[in-house]
Amino acid sequence: QVQLVESGGGLVQPGGSLRLSCAASGIISSINDMRWYRQAPGNERELVAAITSGGGTNLADSVKGRFTISRDNAKKSVYLQMNSLKPADTAVYYCNADIRTTLLSSSLKNYWGQGTQVTVSS
């Protein structure tokens, strides 16, 4: 019933910017934390940024000062604004969210987006 749909990935030059979007769809009662992860080939998936339902944010040290996470609760969406991109930012970026599907749900469930490729050329 719930799906996270990502968009905005692509190829950019070093120093460039890119904005990733992720929209949750389906039968949704509420969304708690939303997150962005990334995974480069040969590396483990790492948490890049997180945002609470109230708008509080946390960023990985490697992206502080360059990336900004935000959300629009009315649109059930989370965004990742990426500035001053570096080749080291090249990875598949995944949207992640904790969602309650109905008011009868006893617990939150975790969902993942399909992933979107971000490539920063040398």
Secondary structure by P-SEA (a helix, b strand, c coil): cbbbbbcccccccccbbbbbbbbbbcccccccccbbbbbcccccccccccccccccccccccccccbbbbbcccccbbbbbbcccccccccbbbbbbbbbccccccbbbbbbccbbbbbbcc
